[in-house]
Amino acid sequence: MKKVVLSAVVALLSSPAWAGSASAVPEMSAGAGVAAIALLVGAAAIIRERRKK
């Protein structure tokens, strides 16, 4: 049930209906992209370890 609710929240938040008007999206540097990926990988590793216990 929790997964269904979280999926619905993500679908609502990412819906194009929320986008009122087009806005400029700043470009992301390569370093920021690498940092974002490292953060996601680290968070996934922490979640995986907590589920094993």
Distance bins in CASP14 RR format, pairs under 12 A and 6 or more apart:
PFRMAT RR
TARGET T0000
AUTHOR 0000-0000-0000
RMODE 2
METHOD distances of the structure
MODEL  1
1 7 0 0 0 0 0 1 0 0 0 0 0
1 8 0 0 0 0 0 1 0 0 0 0 0
2 8 0 0 0 0 0 1 0 0 0 0 0
2 9 0 0 0 0 0 1 0 0 0 0 0
3 9 0 0 0 0 0 1 0 0 0 0 0
3 10 0 0 0 0 0 1 0 0 0 0 0
4 10 0 0 0 0 0 1 0 0 0 0 0
4 11 0 0 0 0 0 1 0 0 0 0 0
5 11 0 0 0 0 0 1 0 0 0 0 0
5 12 0 0 0 0 0 1 0 0 0 0 0
6 12 0 0 0 0 0 1 0 0 0 0 0
6 13 0 0 0 0 0 1 0 0 0 0 0
7 13 0 0 0 0 0 1 0 0 0 0 0
7 14 0 0 0 0 0 1 0 0 0 0 0
8 14 0 0 0 0 0 1 0 0 0 0 0
8 15 0 0 0 0 0 1 0 0 0 0 0
9 15 0 0 0 0 0 1 0 0 0 0 0
11 17 0 0 0 0 0 1 0 0 0 0 0
11 18 0 0 0 0 0 1 0 0 0 0 0
12 18 1 0 0 1 0 0 0 0 0 0 0
13 19 0 0 0 0 0 1 0 0 0 0 0
16 22 0 0 0 0 0 1 0 0 0 0 0
19 25 0 0 0 0 0 1 0 0 0 0 0
26 32 0 0 0 0 0 1 0 0 0 0 0
27 33 0 0 0 0 0 1 0 0 0 0 0
28 34 0 0 0 0 0 1 0 0 0 0 0
28 35 0 0 0 0 1 0 0 0 0 0 0
28 36 1 0 0 1 0 0 0 0 0 0 0
28 37 0 0 0 0 0 1 0 0 0 0 0
29 35 0 0 0 0 1 0 0 0 0 0 0
29 36 0 0 0 0 0 1 0 0 0 0 0
30 36 0 0 0 0 0 1 0 0 0 0 0
30 37 0 0 0 0 0 1 0 0 0 0 0
31 37 0 0 0 0 1 0 0 0 0 0 0
31 38 0 0 0 0 1 0 0 0 0 0 0
31 39 0 0 0 0 0 1 0 0 0 0 0
32 38 0 0 0 0 0 1 0 0 0 0 0
32 39 0 0 0 0 0 1 0 0 0 0 0
33 39 0 0 0 0 1 0 0 0 0 0 0
33 40 0 0 0 0 0 1 0 0 0 0 0
33 41 0 0 0 0 0 1 0 0 0 0 0
34 40 0 0 0 0 0 1 0 0 0 0 0
34 41 0 0 0 0 0 1 0 0 0 0 0
35 41 0 0 0 0 0 1 0 0 0 0 0
35 42 0 0 0 0 0 1 0 0 0 0 0
36 42 0 0 0 0 0 1 0 0 0 0 0
36 43 0 0 0 0 0 1 0 0 0 0 0
37 43 0 0 0 0 0 1 0 0 0 0 0
37 44 0 0 0 0 0 1 0 0 0 0 0
38 44 0 0 0 0 0 1 0 0 0 0 0
38 45 0 0 0 0 0 1 0 0 0 0 0
39 45 0 0 0 0 0 1 0 0 0 0 0
39 46 0 0 0 0 0 1 0 0 0 0 0
40 46 0 0 0 0 0 1 0 0 0 0 0
40 47 0 0 0 0 0 1 0 0 0 0 0
41 47 0 0 0 0 0 1 0 0 0 0 0
41 48 0 0 0 0 0 1 0 0 0 0 0
42 48 0 0 0 0 1 0 0 0 0 0 0
42 49 0 0 0 0 1 0 0 0 0 0 0
43 49 0 0 0 0 0 1 0 0 0 0 0
43 50 0 0 0 0 0 1 0 0 0 0 0
44 50 0 0 0 0 0 1 0 0 0 0 0
44 51 0 0 0 0 0 1 0 0 0 0 0
45 51 0 0 0 0 0 1 0 0 0 0 0
45 52 0 0 0 0 0 1 0 0 0 0 0
46 52 0 0 0 0 0 1 0 0 0 0 0
46 53 0 0 0 0 0 1 0 0 0 0 0
47 53 0 0 0 0 0 1 0 0 0 0 0
END
